Structures are given as structure tokens and as C-alpha cells.
Amino acid sequence: MDKYAERLTGFMHAVGCMNDAANRVSDYYVVKLEESDSMLTSLAIYHLTITDKFPAAYWHPQLKACDEKMFMEKVASWFFEHQDTQRLPSSLKQNLLAHFQDGLTEMTGIAHYFTLITSPPVWYGSLYDEFVIESPYGRFLVHFSCHD
């Protein structure tokens, strides 16, 4: 695993634990995608690691360009989704987001952000958002979900 992705995943896991409730669990992580000739091929390789019972095309991946600001707004909504995390002091929330963004920038440098839209052929979470980041240092998938 990529050391930067592993470090960010640990950070995201800690924040995700703050959002766990009695009847659901949060799952946040970053994965460095395999190098390939295209983002869709890299995603196909990743999707085959989740289940080999269906061809990767059954995920029906679509990428929609987004900017870093929109990405960070979505990160904030996942980081502070639970009522307890919504009550955190604003300065603490901003500090957590800045720490995440610094780690992300260290991992990716100047990057391009994409919203990943899929129709998974298997159960994948009650709610989820995914992003693909393309950078000079590789492609990364950022995953947020919750499970009942």
C-alpha cells in the first residue's frame, strides 16, 4: 500500500469512528489505484478486487470533473455528518479539514479531481461518495460510506 494513502486512511478512519452511531458504521479510505493507460482501466482493476463474480464493467463507472473546493465540501459533510461531530468547535473542524488537505496535497501534489459515479453489482454501503484524484504521483480513489 502507498504510505501516503495508508496514513490518510488512518486519519480518515479515526474521523469516521467519531461518526459511528449505534445502528451504523462509517467507512472512509484512500486507495492508490494501479497504473494503467486510463482512469477507467485503473478503476476496473480496483473493482475486480472487491468482487470477481462480475466483470468490472458491471460497475458502470462514470467520471465527472470537479474542483478541489467541491471535493473538500463533500469531505466536510462526511467528516461532520453525525450530530456529535456537528457540535465540534468550528476551529477544531477547520483544523481537521486542513490536516486532511495538507496530507492529500503531500500525497498528490497538483491534482485533478473527479466524482466517481457507479452502479455497483453488489451491496456497497447504504450511502457512499467516491472520488478519483489524478496526480503526477498516481491515481487515488477516495471512498466515503456508511453501513447499516
JOTA-V613005 format. One record per backbone hydrogen bond with DSSP energy under -1.0 kcal/mol. NH is the residue of the N-H (numbers start at 1). CO is the residue of the C=O. If there is no record, write none. Layout:
BEGIN
nh: {NH;NH}
co: {CO;CO}
END
This chain:
BEGIN
nh: {6;7;8;9;10;11;12;13;14;15;16;17;18;19;21;24;25;27;29;31;33;42;43;44;45;46;47;48;49;51;58;59;60;62;64;66;71;72;73;74;75;76;77;78;79;80;81;86;88;93;94;95;96;97;98;99;100;101;102;103;104;105;106;107;108;109;112;114;115;116;117;119;126;127;129;131;132;133;134;135;138;140;141;142;143;144;145;146;147}
co: {2;3;4;5;6;7;8;9;10;11;12;13;14;16;24;21;147;145;143;141;139;38;39;40;41;42;43;44;46;47;55;56;57;117;115;113;67;68;69;70;71;72;73;74;75;76;78;82;85;89;90;91;92;93;94;95;96;97;98;99;100;101;102;103;104;105;134;132;64;130;62;59;146;146;144;142;114;140;112;138;135;133;31;131;29;129;27;127;25}
END
